[in-house]
Amino acid sequence: MIIPIRCFSCGKLIAHIYKPYLEAIEKGESAEDAFKSLGIERFCCKRMIVSHVDLIDDLLKFPRLQ
Ligand SMILES: [Zn+2]
């Protein structure tokens, strides 16, 4: 849905990393280099970003159910 603000396991702030990570991947940078340059070291934080599926823009097309 929306990228979580903090890592579920260690509590590190990760929400501000998501867009720069996607931009780095689009430029052709490897995921490992992108994480290094963005300061993400632990695998718990990496899995938060790698496994995230951004669905919020798709869901906003539908009216709210009541
Ligand atoms: Zn973490």
N, CA, C, O and the ligand as a Tripos MOL2 file, in Angstrom:
@<TRIPOS>MOLECULE
protein
  265   263    67     0     0
PROTEIN
NO_CHARGES

@<TRIPOS>ATOM
      1 N           0.8550   -1.1890    0.0000 N.3       1 MET1
      2 CA          0.0000    0.0000    0.0000 C.3       1 MET1
      3 C           0.8960    1.2460    0.0000 C.2       1 MET1
      4 O           1.2960    1.7220   -1.0630 O.2       1 MET1
      5 N           1.2000    1.7570    1.1530 N.am      2 ILE2
      6 CA          2.1160    2.8890    1.2960 C.3       2 ILE2
      7 C           3.3560    2.3640    1.9970 C.2       2 ILE2
      8 O           3.2550    1.5390    2.9050 O.2       2 ILE2
      9 N           4.5200    2.8320    1.5840 N.am      3 ILE3
     10 CA          5.7530    2.3650    2.2190 C.3       3 ILE3
     11 C           5.7120    2.7200    3.7110 C.2       3 ILE3
     12 O           5.4510    3.8690    4.0670 O.2       3 ILE3
     13 N           5.9670    1.7460    4.5740 N.am      4 PRO4
     14 CA          5.9520    2.0270    6.0060 C.3       4 PRO4
     15 C           7.0190    3.0610    6.3780 C.2       4 PRO4
     16 O           8.0790    3.1200    5.7540 O.2       4 PRO4
     17 N           6.7360    3.8610    7.3810 N.am      5 ILE5
     18 CA          7.6620    4.9130    7.8000 C.3       5 ILE5
     19 C           8.9360    4.2930    8.3780 C.2       5 ILE5
     20 O          10.0470    4.7230    8.0710 O.2       5 ILE5
     21 N           8.7510    3.2800    9.2170 N.am      6 ARG6
     22 CA          9.8990    2.6590    9.8740 C.3       6 ARG6
     23 C           9.9700    1.1740    9.5280 C.2       6 ARG6
     24 O           8.9710    0.5520    9.1670 O.2       6 ARG6
     25 N          11.1710    0.6270    9.6470 N.am      7 CYS7
     26 CA         11.3620   -0.8110    9.4850 C.3       7 CYS7
     27 C          10.6220   -1.5340   10.6090 C.2       7 CYS7
     28 O          10.7060   -1.1320   11.7700 O.2       7 CYS7
     29 N           9.9050   -2.5890   10.2680 N.am      8 PHE8
     30 CA          9.1290   -3.3170   11.2720 C.3       8 PHE8
     31 C          10.0200   -3.9680   12.3210 C.2       8 PHE8
     32 O           9.6060   -4.1050   13.4720 O.2       8 PHE8
     33 N          11.2240   -4.3700   11.9540 N.am      9 SER9
     34 CA         12.0910   -5.1160   12.8690 C.3       9 SER9
     35 C          12.9720   -4.2130   13.7200 C.2       9 SER9
     36 O          13.0180   -4.3750   14.9400 O.2       9 SER9
     37 N          13.6780   -3.2570   13.0970 N.am     10 CYS10
     38 CA         14.6590   -2.4810   13.8540 C.3      10 CYS10
     39 C          14.2120   -1.0460   14.1140 C.2      10 CYS10
     40 O          14.8000   -0.3730   14.9600 O.2      10 CYS10
     41 N          13.1950   -0.5590   13.4180 N.am     11 GLY11
     42 CA         12.6860    0.7750   13.6800 C.3      11 GLY11
     43 C          13.3950    1.8970   12.9460 C.2      11 GLY11
     44 O          13.1080    3.0680   13.1900 O.2      11 GLY11
     45 N          14.3170    1.5640   12.0490 N.am     12 LYS12
     46 CA         15.0210    2.6090   11.2940 C.3      12 LYS12
     47 C          14.0580    3.2820   10.3190 C.2      12 LYS12
     48 O          13.2020    2.6270    9.7260 O.2      12 LYS12
     49 N          14.2070    4.5920   10.1600 N.am     13 LEU13
     50 CA         13.3710    5.3270    9.2140 C.3      13 LEU13
     51 C          13.7400    4.9010    7.7910 C.2      13 LEU13
     52 O          14.9070    4.9600    7.4050 O.2      13 LEU13
     53 N          12.7360    4.4700    7.0120 N.am     14 ILE14
     54 CA         13.0210    3.9740    5.6640 C.3      14 ILE14
     55 C          12.1410    4.6210    4.6000 C.2      14 ILE14
     56 O          12.4010    4.4510    3.4090 O.2      14 ILE14
     57 N          11.1060    5.3580    5.0010 N.am     15 ALA15
     58 CA         10.1520    5.8860    4.0230 C.3      15 ALA15
     59 C          10.8150    6.8440    3.0480 C.2      15 ALA15
     60 O          10.4530    6.8680    1.8720 O.2      15 ALA15
     61 N          11.7760    7.6310    3.5080 N.am     16 HIS16
     62 CA         12.4220    8.6210    2.6430 C.3      16 HIS16
     63 C          13.4320    7.9670    1.6930 C.2      16 HIS16
     64 O          13.9620    8.6350    0.8060 O.2      16 HIS16
     65 N          13.7040    6.6740    1.8690 N.am     17 ILE17
     66 CA         14.6710    5.9630    1.0400 C.3      17 ILE17
     67 C          14.0090    5.3930   -0.2150 C.2      17 ILE17
     68 O          14.6830    5.1600   -1.2180 O.2      17 ILE17
     69 N          12.6960    5.1690   -0.1640 N.am     18 TYR18
     70 CA         12.0180    4.4080   -1.2130 C.3      18 TYR18
     71 C          12.1310    5.0590   -2.5960 C.2      18 TYR18
     72 O          12.4980    4.3910   -3.5630 O.2      18 TYR18
     73 N          11.8190    6.3640   -2.6980 N.am     19 LYS19
     74 CA         11.8770    7.0150   -4.0130 C.3      19 LYS19
     75 C          13.2950    7.0960   -4.5600 C.2      19 LYS19
     76 O          13.5030    6.7610   -5.7260 O.2      19 LYS19
     77 N          14.2780    7.5240   -3.7760 N.am     20 PRO20
     78 CA         15.6520    7.5190   -4.2850 C.3      20 PRO20
     79 C          16.1240    6.1300   -4.6910 C.2      20 PRO20
     80 O          16.9060    5.9900   -5.6310 O.2      20 PRO20
     81 N          15.6550    5.1000   -3.9900 N.am     21 TYR21
     82 CA         16.0070    3.7250   -4.3470 C.3      21 TYR21
     83 C          15.4490    3.3780   -5.7230 C.2      21 TYR21
     84 O          16.1600    2.8200   -6.5580 O.2      21 TYR21
     85 N          14.1790    3.7050   -5.9640 N.am     22 LEU22
     86 CA         13.5700    3.4060   -7.2600 C.3      22 LEU22
     87 C          14.2670    4.1680   -8.3810 C.2      22 LEU22
     88 O          14.4660    3.6320   -9.4710 O.2      22 LEU22
     89 N          14.6360    5.4190   -8.1140 N.am     23 GLU23
     90 CA         15.3390    6.2070   -9.1300 C.3      23 GLU23
     91 C          16.7010    5.6070   -9.4500 C.2      23 GLU23
     92 O          17.1130    5.5630  -10.6090 O.2      23 GLU23
     93 N          17.3990    5.1430   -8.4100 N.am     24 ALA24
     94 CA         18.7120    4.5280   -8.6310 C.3      24 ALA24
     95 C          18.5790    3.2460   -9.4390 C.2      24 ALA24
     96 O          19.4130    2.9660  -10.3010 O.2      24 ALA24
     97 N          17.5330    2.4640   -9.1670 N.am     25 ILE25
     98 CA         17.3190    1.2140   -9.9010 C.3      25 ILE25
     99 C          16.9900    1.5160  -11.3650 C.2      25 ILE25
    100 O          17.4450    0.8130  -12.2670 O.2      25 ILE25
    101 N          16.1880    2.5740  -11.5950 N.am     26 GLU26
    102 CA         15.8430    2.9320  -12.9720 C.3      26 GLU26
    103 C          17.0550    3.3790  -13.7660 C.2      26 GLU26
    104 O          17.1250    3.1670  -14.9760 O.2      26 GLU26
    105 N          18.0160    3.9990  -13.0830 N.am     27 LYS27
    106 CA         19.2430    4.4410  -13.7580 C.3      27 LYS27
    107 C          20.1510    3.2740  -14.1120 C.2      27 LYS27
    108 O          21.1220    3.4350  -14.8510 O.2      27 LYS27
    109 N          19.8330    2.1040  -13.5860 N.am     28 GLY28
    110 CA         20.6240    0.9300  -13.8990 C.3      28 GLY28
    111 C          21.5840    0.5260  -12.8020 C.2      28 GLY28
    112 O          22.3720   -0.4050  -12.9690 O.2      28 GLY28
    113 N          21.5210    1.2240  -11.6790 N.am     29 GLU29
    114 CA         22.3870    0.8890  -10.5490 C.3      29 GLU29
    115 C          21.9130   -0.4350   -9.9440 C.2      29 GLU29
    116 O          20.7200   -0.7390   -9.9670 O.2      29 GLU29
    117 N          22.8450   -1.2160   -9.4070 N.am     30 SER30
    118 CA         22.4320   -2.4600   -8.7650 C.3      30 SER30
    119 C          21.7970   -2.1420   -7.4120 C.2      30 SER30
    120 O          22.0610   -1.0990   -6.8150 O.2      30 SER30
    121 N          20.9570   -3.0630   -6.9420 N.am     31 ALA31
    122 CA         20.2690   -2.8490   -5.6770 C.3      31 ALA31
    123 C          21.2710   -2.7140   -4.5320 C.2      31 ALA31
    124 O          21.0750   -1.9100   -3.6210 O.2      31 ALA31
    125 N          22.3280   -3.4920   -4.5830 N.am     32 GLU32
    126 CA         23.3180   -3.4550   -3.5120 C.3      32 GLU32
    127 C          24.0080   -2.0900   -3.4530 C.2      32 GLU32
    128 O          24.2070   -1.5410   -2.3700 O.2      32 GLU32
    129 N          24.3750   -1.5430   -4.6200 N.am     33 ASP33
    130 CA         25.0030   -0.2230   -4.6490 C.3      33 ASP33
    131 C          24.0350    0.8650   -4.2040 C.2      33 ASP33
    132 O          24.4230    1.8080   -3.5140 O.2      33 ASP33
    133 N          22.7650    0.7280   -4.6040 N.am     34 ALA34
    134 CA         21.7580    1.7130   -4.2030 C.3      34 ALA34
    135 C          21.6030    1.7180   -2.6880 C.2      34 ALA34
    136 O          21.5420    2.7810   -2.0700 O.2      34 ALA34
    137 N          21.5400    0.5350   -2.0930 N.am     35 PHE35
    138 CA         21.4110    0.4690   -0.6320 C.3      35 PHE35
    139 C          22.6350    1.0560    0.0510 C.2      35 PHE35
    140 O          22.5090    1.7500    1.0600 O.2      35 PHE35
    141 N          23.8100    0.7870   -0.4840 N.am     36 LYS36
    142 CA         25.0350    1.3310    0.1240 C.3      36 LYS36
    143 C          25.0390    2.8490    0.0830 C.2      36 LYS36
    144 O          25.3610    3.5030    1.0740 O.2      36 LYS36
    145 N          24.6780    3.4100   -1.0730 N.am     37 SER37
    146 CA         24.7170    4.8680   -1.1960 C.3      37 SER37
    147 C          23.6300    5.5290   -0.3650 C.2      37 SER37
    148 O          23.7710    6.6860    0.0300 O.2      37 SER37
    149 N          22.5350    4.7990   -0.0920 N.am     38 LEU38
    150 CA         21.4450    5.3790    0.6950 C.3      38 LEU38
    151 C          21.5830    5.0800    2.1840 C.2      38 LEU38
    152 O          20.7680    5.5420    2.9820 O.2      38 LEU38
    153 N          22.5860    4.3290    2.5620 N.am     39 GLY39
    154 CA         22.8480    4.0970    3.9820 C.3      39 GLY39
    155 C          22.0330    2.9940    4.6060 C.2      39 GLY39
    156 O          21.8590    2.9740    5.8240 O.2      39 GLY39
    157 N          21.5240    2.0650    3.7980 N.am     40 ILE40
    158 CA         20.7650    0.9250    4.3290 C.3      40 ILE40
    159 C          21.7140   -0.2650    4.4130 C.2      40 ILE40
    160 O          22.2410   -0.7200    3.3970 O.2      40 ILE40
    161 N          21.9280   -0.7620    5.6170 N.am     41 GLU41
    162 CA         22.8880   -1.8500    5.8040 C.3      41 GLU41
    163 C          22.2270   -3.1690    6.2180 C.2      41 GLU41
    164 O          22.6390   -4.2410    5.7740 O.2      41 GLU41
    165 N          21.2010   -3.0830    7.0700 N.am     42 ARG42
    166 CA         20.6070   -4.3140    7.6110 C.3      42 ARG42
    167 C          19.6200   -4.9350    6.6130 C.2      42 ARG42
    168 O          18.9280   -4.2250    5.8830 O.2      42 ARG42
    169 N          19.5700   -6.2720    6.5960 N.am     43 PHE43
    170 CA         18.6910   -6.9440    5.6470 C.3      43 PHE43
    171 C          17.2250   -6.7680    6.0000 C.2      43 PHE43
    172 O          16.3620   -6.8850    5.1300 O.2      43 PHE43
    173 N          16.9260   -6.4830    7.2860 N.am     44 CYS44
    174 CA         15.5240   -6.2500    7.6510 C.3      44 CYS44
    175 C          15.0010   -4.9890    6.9640 C.2      44 CYS44
    176 O          13.8430   -4.9420    6.5500 O.2      44 CYS44
    177 N          15.8510   -3.9680    6.8430 N.am     45 CYS45
    178 CA         15.4370   -2.7310    6.1770 C.3      45 CYS45
    179 C          15.3780   -2.9310    4.6700 C.2      45 CYS45
    180 O          14.5120   -2.3720    3.9970 O.2      45 CYS45
    181 N          16.3030   -3.7330    4.1410 N.am     46 LYS46
    182 CA         16.3120   -3.9960    2.6980 C.3      46 LYS46
    183 C          15.0520   -4.7290    2.2770 C.2      46 LYS46
    184 O          14.4800   -4.4320    1.2280 O.2      46 LYS46
    185 N          14.6120   -5.6880    3.0890 N.am     47 ARG47
    186 CA         13.4100   -6.4460    2.7080 C.3      47 ARG47
    187 C          12.1690   -5.5510    2.7330 C.2      47 ARG47
    188 O          11.2200   -5.8030    1.9910 O.2      47 ARG47
    189 N          12.1590   -4.5060    3.5780 N.am     48 MET48
    190 CA         11.0180   -3.5960    3.6110 C.3      48 MET48
    191 C          10.8720   -2.8860    2.2640 C.2      48 MET48
    192 O           9.7620   -2.7140    1.7600 O.2      48 MET48
    193 N          11.9840   -2.4850    1.6980 N.am     49 ILE49
    194 CA         11.9690   -1.7260    0.4460 C.3      49 ILE49
    195 C          11.8020   -2.6540   -0.7530 C.2      49 ILE49
    196 O          11.0170   -2.3680   -1.6570 O.2      49 ILE49
    197 N          12.5380   -3.7610   -0.7620 N.am     50 VAL50
    198 CA         12.4910   -4.6800   -1.9050 C.3      50 VAL50
    199 C          11.1140   -5.3300   -2.0410 C.2      50 VAL50
    200 O          10.6280   -5.5210   -3.1560 O.2      50 VAL50
    201 N          10.4880   -5.6690   -0.9230 N.am     51 SER51
    202 CA          9.2290   -6.4080   -0.9800 C.3      51 SER51
    203 C           8.0070   -5.5020   -1.0480 C.2      51 SER51
    204 O           6.8790   -5.9930   -1.1050 O.2      51 SER51
    205 N           8.2120   -4.1890   -1.0430 N.am     52 HIS52
    206 CA          7.0730   -3.2760   -1.0420 C.3      52 HIS52
    207 C           6.3980   -3.2310   -2.4110 C.2      52 HIS52
    208 O           7.0760   -3.1370   -3.4350 O.2      52 HIS52
    209 N           5.0640   -3.2970   -2.4340 N.am     53 VAL53
    210 CA          4.2760   -3.1430   -3.6480 C.3      53 VAL53
    211 C           3.4520   -1.8830   -3.4820 C.2      53 VAL53
    212 O           2.6040   -1.8080   -2.5920 O.2      53 VAL53
    213 N           3.6910   -0.8960   -4.3250 N.am     54 ASP54
    214 CA          3.0530    0.4070   -4.1680 C.3      54 ASP54
    215 C           1.6810    0.4000   -4.8420 C.2      54 ASP54
    216 O           1.5830    0.5950   -6.0530 O.2      54 ASP54
    217 N           0.6250    0.1760   -4.0610 N.am     55 LEU55
    218 CA         -0.7200    0.0250   -4.6110 C.3      55 LEU55
    219 C          -1.5950    1.2490   -4.4050 C.2      55 LEU55
    220 O          -2.7230    1.2740   -4.8970 O.2      55 LEU55
    221 N          -1.1230    2.2560   -3.7030 N.am     56 ILE56
    222 CA         -2.0070    3.3460   -3.2960 C.3      56 ILE56
    223 C          -2.5890    4.0760   -4.5020 C.2      56 ILE56
    224 O          -3.7600    4.4560   -4.4750 O.2      56 ILE56
    225 N          -1.8050    4.2830   -5.5600 N.am     57 ASP57
    226 CA         -2.3240    4.9970   -6.7290 C.3      57 ASP57
    227 C          -3.4000    4.1840   -7.4450 C.2      57 ASP57
    228 O          -4.3300    4.7610   -8.0090 O.2      57 ASP57
    229 N          -3.2900    2.8560   -7.4330 N.am     58 ASP58
    230 CA         -4.3160    2.0080   -8.0420 C.3      58 ASP58
    231 C          -5.5970    2.0290   -7.2210 C.2      58 ASP58
    232 O          -6.6930    2.0490   -7.7810 O.2      58 ASP58
    233 N          -5.4670    2.0240   -5.9060 N.am     59 LEU59
    234 CA         -6.6490    1.9800   -5.0430 C.3      59 LEU59
    235 C          -7.3880    3.2990   -5.0160 C.2      59 LEU59
    236 O          -8.5950    3.3150   -4.7780 O.2      59 LEU59
    237 N          -6.7060    4.4050   -5.2520 N.am     60 LEU60
    238 CA         -7.3600    5.7140   -5.2050 C.3      60 LEU60
    239 C          -8.3330    5.9240   -6.3530 C.2      60 LEU60
    240 O          -9.1340    6.8580   -6.3150 O.2      60 LEU60
    241 N          -8.2800    5.0660   -7.3830 N.am     61 LYS61
    242 CA         -9.2140    5.1850   -8.5050 C.3      61 LYS61
    243 C         -10.6270    4.7800   -8.1170 C.2      61 LYS61
    244 O         -11.5920    5.1820   -8.7680 O.2      61 LYS61
    245 N         -10.7530    3.9930   -7.0700 N.am     62 PHE62
    246 CA        -12.0370    3.4510   -6.6760 C.3      62 PHE62
    247 C         -12.6680    4.3060   -5.5840 C.2      62 PHE62
    248 O         -11.9630    4.8180   -4.7150 O.2      62 PHE62
    249 N         -14.0010    4.4650   -5.6190 N.am     63 PRO63
    250 CA        -14.6530    5.2360   -4.5510 C.3      63 PRO63
    251 C         -14.6060    4.4710   -3.2280 C.2      63 PRO63
    252 O         -14.4760    3.2470   -3.1930 O.2      63 PRO63
    253 N         -14.7120    5.2120   -2.1830 N.am     64 ARG64
    254 CA        -14.6580    4.6190   -0.8510 C.3      64 ARG64
    255 C         -15.9300    3.8190   -0.5870 C.2      64 ARG64
    256 O         -17.0330    4.2910   -0.8600 O.2      64 ARG64
    257 N         -15.7770    2.6280   -0.0630 N.am     65 LEU65
    258 CA        -16.9300    1.7840    0.2570 C.3      65 LEU65
    259 C         -17.4890    2.1830    1.6200 C.2      65 LEU65
    260 O         -16.7370    2.5090    2.5390 O.2      65 LEU65
    261 N         -18.8270    2.1540    1.7410 N.am     66 GLN66
    262 CA        -19.4350    2.5040    3.0330 C.3      66 GLN66
    263 C         -20.4430    1.4590    3.4270 C.2      66 GLN66
    264 O         -21.0660    1.5690    4.4840 O.2      66 GLN66
    265 ZN         15.5330   -2.7590    9.7830 Zn       67 ZN67
@<TRIPOS>BOND
     1     1     2 1
     2     2     3 1
     3     3     4 2
     4     3     5 am
     5     5     6 1
     6     6     7 1
     7     7     8 2
     8     7     9 am
     9     9    10 1
    10    10    11 1
    11    11    12 2
    12    11    13 am
    13    13    14 1
    14    14    15 1
    15    15    16 2
    16    15    17 am
    17    17    18 1
    18    18    19 1
    19    19    20 2
    20    19    21 am
    21    21    22 1
    22    22    23 1
    23    23    24 2
    24    23    25 am
    25    25    26 1
    26    26    27 1
    27    27    28 2
    28    27    29 am
    29    29    30 1
    30    30    31 1
    31    31    32 2
    32    31    33 am
    33    33    34 1
    34    34    35 1
    35    35    36 2
    36    35    37 am
    37    37    38 1
    38    38    39 1
    39    39    40 2
    40    39    41 am
    41    41    42 1
    42    42    43 1
    43    43    44 2
    44    43    45 am
    45    45    46 1
    46    46    47 1
    47    47    48 2
    48    47    49 am
    49    49    50 1
    50    50    51 1
    51    51    52 2
    52    51    53 am
    53    53    54 1
    54    54    55 1
    55    55    56 2
    56    55    57 am
    57    57    58 1
    58    58    59 1
    59    59    60 2
    60    59    61 am
    61    61    62 1
    62    62    63 1
    63    63    64 2
    64    63    65 am
    65    65    66 1
    66    66    67 1
    67    67    68 2
    68    67    69 am
    69    69    70 1
    70    70    71 1
    71    71    72 2
    72    71    73 am
    73    73    74 1
    74    74    75 1
    75    75    76 2
    76    75    77 am
    77    77    78 1
    78    78    79 1
    79    79    80 2
    80    79    81 am
    81    81    82 1
    82    82    83 1
    83    83    84 2
    84    83    85 am
    85    85    86 1
    86    86    87 1
    87    87    88 2
    88    87    89 am
    89    89    90 1
    90    90    91 1
    91    91    92 2
    92    91    93 am
    93    93    94 1
    94    94    95 1
    95    95    96 2
    96    95    97 am
    97    97    98 1
    98    98    99 1
    99    99   100 2
   100    99   101 am
   101   101   102 1
   102   102   103 1
   103   103   104 2
   104   103   105 am
   105   105   106 1
   106   106   107 1
   107   107   108 2
   108   107   109 am
   109   109   110 1
   110   110   111 1
   111   111   112 2
   112   111   113 am
   113   113   114 1
   114   114   115 1
   115   115   116 2
   116   115   117 am
   117   117   118 1
   118   118   119 1
   119   119   120 2
   120   119   121 am
   121   121   122 1
   122   122   123 1
   123   123   124 2
   124   123   125 am
   125   125   126 1
   126   126   127 1
   127   127   128 2
   128   127   129 am
   129   129   130 1
   130   130   131 1
   131   131   132 2
   132   131   133 am
   133   133   134 1
   134   134   135 1
   135   135   136 2
   136   135   137 am
   137   137   138 1
   138   138   139 1
   139   139   140 2
   140   139   141 am
   141   141   142 1
   142   142   143 1
   143   143   144 2
   144   143   145 am
   145   145   146 1
   146   146   147 1
   147   147   148 2
   148   147   149 am
   149   149   150 1
   150   150   151 1
   151   151   152 2
   152   151   153 am
   153   153   154 1
   154   154   155 1
   155   155   156 2
   156   155   157 am
   157   157   158 1
   158   158   159 1
   159   159   160 2
   160   159   161 am
   161   161   162 1
   162   162   163 1
   163   163   164 2
   164   163   165 am
   165   165   166 1
   166   166   167 1
   167   167   168 2
   168   167   169 am
   169   169   170 1
   170   170   171 1
   171   171   172 2
   172   171   173 am
   173   173   174 1
   174   174   175 1
   175   175   176 2
   176   175   177 am
   177   177   178 1
   178   178   179 1
   179   179   180 2
   180   179   181 am
   181   181   182 1
   182   182   183 1
   183   183   184 2
   184   183   185 am
   185   185   186 1
   186   186   187 1
   187   187   188 2
   188   187   189 am
   189   189   190 1
   190   190   191 1
   191   191   192 2
   192   191   193 am
   193   193   194 1
   194   194   195 1
   195   195   196 2
   196   195   197 am
   197   197   198 1
   198   198   199 1
   199   199   200 2
   200   199   201 am
   201   201   202 1
   202   202   203 1
   203   203   204 2
   204   203   205 am
   205   205   206 1
   206   206   207 1
   207   207   208 2
   208   207   209 am
   209   209   210 1
   210   210   211 1
   211   211   212 2
   212   211   213 am
   213   213   214 1
   214   214   215 1
   215   215   216 2
   216   215   217 am
   217   217   218 1
   218   218   219 1
   219   219   220 2
   220   219   221 am
   221   221   222 1
   222   222   223 1
   223   223   224 2
   224   223   225 am
   225   225   226 1
   226   226   227 1
   227   227   228 2
   228   227   229 am
   229   229   230 1
   230   230   231 1
   231   231   232 2
   232   231   233 am
   233   233   234 1
   234   234   235 1
   235   235   236 2
   236   235   237 am
   237   237   238 1
   238   238   239 1
   239   239   240 2
   240   239   241 am
   241   241   242 1
   242   242   243 1
   243   243   244 2
   244   243   245 am
   245   245   246 1
   246   246   247 1
   247   247   248 2
   248   247   249 am
   249   249   250 1
   250   250   251 1
   251   251   252 2
   252   251   253 am
   253   253   254 1
   254   254   255 1
   255   255   256 2
   256   255   257 am
   257   257   258 1
   258   258   259 1
   259   259   260 2
   260   259   261 am
   261   261   262 1
   262   262   263 1
   263   263   264 2
@<TRIPOS>SUBSTRUCTURE
     1 MET1         2 RESIDUE 1 A MET
     2 ILE2         6 RESIDUE 1 A ILE
     3 ILE3        10 RESIDUE 1 A ILE
     4 PRO4        14 RESIDUE 1 A PRO
     5 ILE5        18 RESIDUE 1 A ILE
     6 ARG6        22 RESIDUE 1 A ARG
     7 CYS7        26 RESIDUE 1 A CYS
     8 PHE8        30 RESIDUE 1 A PHE
     9 SER9        34 RESIDUE 1 A SER
    10 CYS10       38 RESIDUE 1 A CYS
    11 GLY11       42 RESIDUE 1 A GLY
    12 LYS12       46 RESIDUE 1 A LYS
    13 LEU13       50 RESIDUE 1 A LEU
    14 ILE14       54 RESIDUE 1 A ILE
    15 ALA15       58 RESIDUE 1 A ALA
    16 HIS16       62 RESIDUE 1 A HIS
    17 ILE17       66 RESIDUE 1 A ILE
    18 TYR18       70 RESIDUE 1 A TYR
    19 LYS19       74 RESIDUE 1 A LYS
    20 PRO20       78 RESIDUE 1 A PRO
    21 TYR21       82 RESIDUE 1 A TYR
    22 LEU22       86 RESIDUE 1 A LEU
    23 GLU23       90 RESIDUE 1 A GLU
    24 ALA24       94 RESIDUE 1 A ALA
    25 ILE25       98 RESIDUE 1 A ILE
    26 GLU26      102 RESIDUE 1 A GLU
    27 LYS27      106 RESIDUE 1 A LYS
    28 GLY28      110 RESIDUE 1 A GLY
    29 GLU29      114 RESIDUE 1 A GLU
    30 SER30      118 RESIDUE 1 A SER
    31 ALA31      122 RESIDUE 1 A ALA
    32 GLU32      126 RESIDUE 1 A GLU
    33 ASP33      130 RESIDUE 1 A ASP
    34 ALA34      134 RESIDUE 1 A ALA
    35 PHE35      138 RESIDUE 1 A PHE
    36 LYS36      142 RESIDUE 1 A LYS
    37 SER37      146 RESIDUE 1 A SER
    38 LEU38      150 RESIDUE 1 A LEU
    39 GLY39      154 RESIDUE 1 A GLY
    40 ILE40      158 RESIDUE 1 A ILE
    41 GLU41      162 RESIDUE 1 A GLU
    42 ARG42      166 RESIDUE 1 A ARG
    43 PHE43      170 RESIDUE 1 A PHE
    44 CYS44      174 RESIDUE 1 A CYS
    45 CYS45      178 RESIDUE 1 A CYS
    46 LYS46      182 RESIDUE 1 A LYS
    47 ARG47      186 RESIDUE 1 A ARG
    48 MET48      190 RESIDUE 1 A MET
    49 ILE49      194 RESIDUE 1 A ILE
    50 VAL50      198 RESIDUE 1 A VAL
    51 SER51      202 RESIDUE 1 A SER
    52 HIS52      206 RESIDUE 1 A HIS
    53 VAL53      210 RESIDUE 1 A VAL
    54 ASP54      214 RESIDUE 1 A ASP
    55 LEU55      218 RESIDUE 1 A LEU
    56 ILE56      222 RESIDUE 1 A ILE
    57 ASP57      226 RESIDUE 1 A ASP
    58 ASP58      230 RESIDUE 1 A ASP
    59 LEU59      234 RESIDUE 1 A LEU
    60 LEU60      238 RESIDUE 1 A LEU
    61 LYS61      242 RESIDUE 1 A LYS
    62 PHE62      246 RESIDUE 1 A PHE
    63 PRO63      250 RESIDUE 1 A PRO
    64 ARG64      254 RESIDUE 1 A ARG
    65 LEU65      258 RESIDUE 1 A LEU
    66 GLN66      262 RESIDUE 1 A GLN
    67 ZN67       265 GROUP 0 **** ****
